[in-house]
Amino acid sequence: MTTSQIKKKIHVVAGILIQNGKILATQRGYGEFKGGWEFPGGKVEPHETKEEALVRELKEELKVDTSIQKFYEHIDYEYPSFLLSMDCFIGTIKNGELQLVEHEAAKWVLPADLLSIDWLPADLPIAQKLAQDTLLFP
Ligand SMILES: Nc1nc2c([nH]c(=O)n2[C@H]2C[C@H](O)[C@@H](COP(=O)(O)OP(=O)(O)OP(=O)(O)O)O2)c(=O)[nH]1
């Protein structure tokens, strides 16, 4: 058996929230990845769809109501201690003022500036795809 077979798989959903041509990046405020930048979201619970989980997590973490528009990308990433399976969705904030419940910081970033951020390793390919996505950011 290889190491990856005994690692726990964690299913996460993450939101690429877009507003005025900018994307929301949030900085982890706790745990193993504290200080790293990510797309906000969290784990999917057994009774939920991915979209339901994302709307719930964004409400819990940022106190905003969101609408999720479309699936954007799936990432499988092997961290030293677990396997991350992450589905990222494009969305917008429809209601509420951003409040940081768990995060250390948040910023709205232009696509051209996405690669200057210290993303968590699993998130870097998403940031790279967004940075050159001329369909999404003509
Ligand atoms: N939410 C989120 N997690 C990410 C991203 N990139 C990345 O590597 N991770 C990792 C960090 C965490 O170990 C794990 C997700 O856990 P989480 O802490 O966000 O999920 P949660 O709120 O449901 O969990 P909990 O810690 O409250 O139990 O995936 C990302 O863009 N968004």
The ligand as an SDF file (V2000), in Angstrom:
LIG
                    3D

 32 34  0  0  0  0  0  0  0  0999 V2000
  -11.7440   26.1420    2.3630 N   0  0  0  0  0  0  0  0  0  0  0  0
  -10.6090   25.9760    1.6990 C   0  0  0  0  0  0  0  0  0  0  0  0
   -9.7350   25.0700    2.1600 N   0  0  0  0  0  0  0  0  0  0  0  0
   -8.6130   24.9040    1.4680 C   0  0  0  0  0  0  0  0  0  0  0  0
   -8.3430   25.6490    0.3010 C   0  0  0  0  0  0  0  0  0  0  0  0
   -7.1370   25.2690   -0.1860 N   0  0  0  0  0  0  0  0  0  0  0  0
   -6.6540   24.3380    0.6320 C   0  0  0  0  0  0  0  0  0  0  0  0
   -5.6010   23.7800    0.5060 O   0  0  0  0  0  0  0  0  0  0  0  0
   -7.5550   24.1080    1.6650 N   0  0  0  0  0  0  0  0  0  0  0  0
   -7.3960   23.1460    2.7550 C   0  0  0  0  0  0  0  0  0  0  0  0
   -7.2300   23.7990    4.0730 C   0  0  0  0  0  0  0  0  0  0  0  0
   -8.0110   22.9290    5.0350 C   0  0  0  0  0  0  0  0  0  0  0  0
   -7.1350   21.9810    5.6060 O   0  0  0  0  0  0  0  0  0  0  0  0
   -9.0110   22.1770    4.2120 C   0  0  0  0  0  0  0  0  0  0  0  0
  -10.4180   22.7460    4.3190 C   0  0  0  0  0  0  0  0  0  0  0  0
  -10.8500   22.8470    5.5880 O   0  0  0  0  0  0  0  0  0  0  0  0
  -11.6870   24.0690    6.1880 P   0  0  0  0  0  0  0  0  0  0  0  0
  -11.0980   24.3530    7.5170 O   0  0  0  0  0  0  0  0  0  0  0  0
  -11.8100   25.1920    5.2250 O   0  0  0  0  0  0  0  0  0  0  0  0
  -13.0990   23.4270    6.2800 O   0  0  0  0  0  0  0  0  0  0  0  0
  -14.2050   23.6280    7.4000 P   0  0  0  0  0  0  0  0  0  0  0  0
  -14.3570   25.1020    7.6960 O   0  0  0  0  0  0  0  0  0  0  0  0
  -15.4030   22.8820    6.9190 O   0  0  0  0  0  0  0  0  0  0  0  0
  -13.5560   22.8210    8.5420 O   0  0  0  0  0  0  0  0  0  0  0  0
  -13.2910   22.8980   10.0690 P   0  0  0  0  0  0  0  0  0  0  0  0
  -11.8230   23.2450   10.1390 O   0  0  0  0  0  0  0  0  0  0  0  0
  -14.1950   23.9200   10.6150 O   0  0  0  0  0  0  0  0  0  0  0  0
  -13.5640   21.4770   10.4640 O   0  0  0  0  0  0  0  0  0  0  0  0
   -8.5570   22.3130    2.8570 O   0  0  0  0  0  0  0  0  0  0  0  0
   -9.2760   26.6040   -0.1470 C   0  0  0  0  0  0  0  0  0  0  0  0
   -9.0990   27.2980   -1.1460 O   0  0  0  0  0  0  0  0  0  0  0  0
  -10.3920   26.7360    0.5870 N   0  0  0  0  0  0  0  0  0  0  0  0
  1  2  1  0
  2  3  2  0
  2 32  1  0
  3  4  1  0
  4  5  2  0
  4  9  1  0
  5  6  1  0
  5 30  1  0
  6  7  1  0
  7  8  2  0
  7  9  1  0
  9 10  1  0
 10 11  1  0
 10 29  1  0
 11 12  1  0
 12 13  1  0
 12 14  1  0
 14 15  1  0
 14 29  1  0
 15 16  1  0
 16 17  1  0
 17 18  2  0
 17 19  1  0
 17 20  1  0
 20 21  1  0
 21 22  2  0
 21 23  1  0
 21 24  1  0
 24 25  1  0
 25 26  2  0
 25 27  1  0
 25 28  1  0
 30 31  2  0
 30 32  1  0
M  END
$$$$
